[in-house]
Structures are given as structure tokens and as C-alpha cells.
């Protein structure tokens, strides 16, 4: 009988100890309901319960802990570290809830409570991310937005059998913050996900193009440019960079394919016509180049576009005139040579208005001034051209 009484007393003592520790959890939880909660007191109570072996495996300990630390953050929105502590606490609560008690019972008992706390914590992290972004603390903003994404993947937020959703707006914000904080691995991770989910318009492709270009990974760079052009044909960057790449690698056939596609979709785009002219120029298809540059001039909407088209046309006609002049010099028959030289002179006259049109756009452009100088010199038997030549010489000296 004595032994039985002792056993009963021991069981009662155990129950009292467990109840006392759960009392710390309830006390901390109750403190949060007060109009002016003592958060230091609540924190001390929940930390005591967390350390005790009797309540360290109790899911409620960690749901309350998460609320304590969320309250600390929300007191003045400055203690962001408390939000991360709250997240870790709910993560722990979920792990314990999915295991159940020592006998494997009670699994999912706290799921709804955890879910509600995660909803509120998600809002806090979203606000913290926005505040950090506005303060240009992009690394902190990225970390906060990452936690929003992590919360969305937690089992307690999902209905049974449901697939975890992806908040593409938050994903994009995370990617942007990673980019601004110069975290290249995470920029790549999140931007590629944005591309996978077709979110962020052309920005993810543009960012990844810049990353691959900087890393000198031409294979991936070209892949992302092609994908960007296919998905965002109105974004000129992808086509322009593809064309530049093919020009630099002398792959004129592939480059021409892309510029032809571009012109089919936007036949009034001066830049596209100019690029087509460049390809024909590179391929020694002079007449086709002239035709394309003239079309670029016809559709030009800016001073820069007009300058570029005029300059390349001037160079083409100048080179043709030089070639004719050289042939005239090589001709042994004096009469033929003189006749060919006169024809070459007429060709030099053709390039003059194009060079002068360039100077109308950029009057102090030294490259254009020097390119026009030999043309004026060859035509200087004309008094008016001689005056232009002298003025040109003076201006070049003043600019050098």
C-alpha cells in the first residue's frame, strides 16, 4: 500500500511539473492578449518553457514563441531579427506537429493554429521586405522576401494533396533585390525562375544576358538573347545584342536571319534597317547596303539615327570614289585615265551631301570632319569647295 501511494504521488508530481511548464506557455500567450503586454516577461516565460525537457517538444511552445517575437517586431517595426526568430519557431512547431507525440498520436493537432500564425508572419515579412527595399537595403529586403517564398512552401499552409503555389510577384521582387545587392548566385537562381514562369516582362532576360556577358559565357548569353527575343520581340536589346554578336563573330548568315525577322515585325524601325545595311556592307553587297541605309534614313526618328545612316552612306560612296580614283591612276592610257579620273571626281561629289548632313547633326565631330577633309581636297579646284576646305582645316585645328 505504501508503494502504491508513493507511485501515485510521483505521478501527481510529474503532472504538476508538466502543467507548470505548460503554464509558462499559457502565461506568455496570455500576456500577448493584454492591451499593453510586457513582452520581456512573455519572452522570458516562453524561453523557460522552450528549455524545459517537458515542453521543449510541445508544438504550442513554438507557436506562442513565434507570436512573442512577432509582437516584438511589430512594436516599432525595427527589430527585423525577431521575425526570423518567429519563422524558426513556427518551422519547429510544424516539425513537431507533423511527428505527433511520443506515441505518434496527435499529428496535425496544431496545423490550423500554425497556419494562422504563418499567414500573419507572411504579411510581416512582406512589409519588412518593402520597408528594406525603400530604404535601399536590398540584401535585407531579399532575405525578407525569401522567407515569404519559404512560408508559401510550408506544409501547414497547404490543403491536403495541394501543390504549393508560387507568388511570382514576390519571386520577382526577390530577384530584383538579389540583383541590386550584387548577389550573383541568387540573382541567377531567382531570375531564371522568373523566366520559367514568364514573369517580369523582359527584365529577367536582360539581367541574365548581362550576367552571362560579364562571365564571358557566350553560349548561355546567346541562348538567353534568343529566348528573350522570341518572348519579347518588342524589346530591341535582345535583337541588337544578337546582331552585334554575329557581326563580331562574322556569322553574317545567322545575323541576317534575325534582322530579317525583326523587319518583318517592325518594317518602320530605322535601327533594324541600319543593321541590315551593316550586314550587307560586311558581306560586300554594296548596292543592297545602300538600299538598306537609305531606308534607315527614310525611317529615322532621331538625330542619332539620321547621323548613323548618313555617315555610312557617305563612307560607302567615298570608298567607291577612292576605288575609281585608284583605277584611274593605274590606267596606262592617259586619255582613259583622265576620263576615269573625271568620273571618280563625280563620285566624290556624291558623298559630300551625306558628310555635310552628318555635320549638321554633329558640327564638332572630329571623325566626320577628318573624313570629309580629303573629299574637299580632291574637289578644291572649285572655289566654293576651296573655301569649305579652308574653313574645315581651321575647325579641325581648333578641336585637336
C-alpha positions, 0 to 999 in steps of 0.5 A: 500500500505504501508503494502504491501511494508513493507511485501515485504521488510521483505521478501527481508530481510529474503532472504538476511539473508538466502543467507548470511548464505548460503554464509558462506557455499559457502565461506568455500567450496570455500576456500577448492578449493584454492591451499593453503586454510586457513582452520581456516577461512573455519572452522570458516565460516562453524561453523557460518553457522552450528549455524545459525537457517537458515542453521543449517538444510541445508544438504550442511552445513554438507557436506562442514563441513565434507570436512573442517575437512577432509582437516584438517586431511589430512594436516599432517595426525595427527589430527585423531579427525577431521575425526570423526568430518567429519563422524558426519557431513556427518551422519547429512547431510544424516539425513537431506537429507533423511527428505527433507525440511520443506515441505518434498520436496527435499529428496535425493537432496544431496545423490550423493554429500554425497556419494562422500564425504563418499567414500573419508572419507572411504579411510581416515579412512582406512589409519588412521586405518593402520597408528594406527595399525603400530604404535601399537595403536590398540584401535585407529586403531579399532575405525578407522576401525569401522567407515569404517564398519559404512560408508559401512552401510550408506544409501547414499552409497547404490543403491536403494533396495541394501543390504549393503555389508560387507568388511570382510577384514576390519571386520577382521582387526577390530577384530584383533585390538579389540583383541590386545587392550584387548577389550573383548566385541568387540573382541567377537562381531567382531570375531564371525562375522568373523566366520559367514562369514568364514573369517580369516582362523582359527584365529577367532576360536582360539581367541574365544576358548581362550576367552571362556577358560579364562571365564571358559565357557566350553560349548561355548569353546567346541562348538567353538573347534568343529566348528573350527575343522570341518572348519579347520581340518588342524589346530591341536589346535582345535583337541588337545584342544578337546582331552585334554578336554575329557581326563580331563573330562574322556569322553574317548568315545567322545575323541576317536571319534575325534582322530579317525577322525583326523587319518583318515585325517592325518594317518602320524601325530605322535601327533594324534597317541600319543593321541590315545595311551593316550586314550587307556592307560586311558581306560586300553587297554594296548596292543592297547596303545602300538600299538598306541605309537609305531606308534607315534614313527614310525611317529615322526618328532621331538625330542619332539615327539620321547621323548613323545612316548618313555617315555610312552612306557617305563612307560607302560612296567615298570608298567607291570614289577612292576605288575609281580614283585608284583605277584611274591612276593605274590606267596606262592610257592617259586619255582613259585615265583622265576620263576615269579620273573625271568620273571618280571626281563625280563620285566624290561629289556624291558623298559630300551631301551625306558628310555635310548632313552628318555635320549638321547633326554633329558640327564638332565631330572630329571623325566626320570632319577628318573624313570629309577633309580629303573629299574637299581636297580632291574637289578644291579646284572649285572655289566654293569647295576651296573655301569649305576646305579652308574653313574645315582645316581651321575647325579641325585645328581648333578641336585637336 
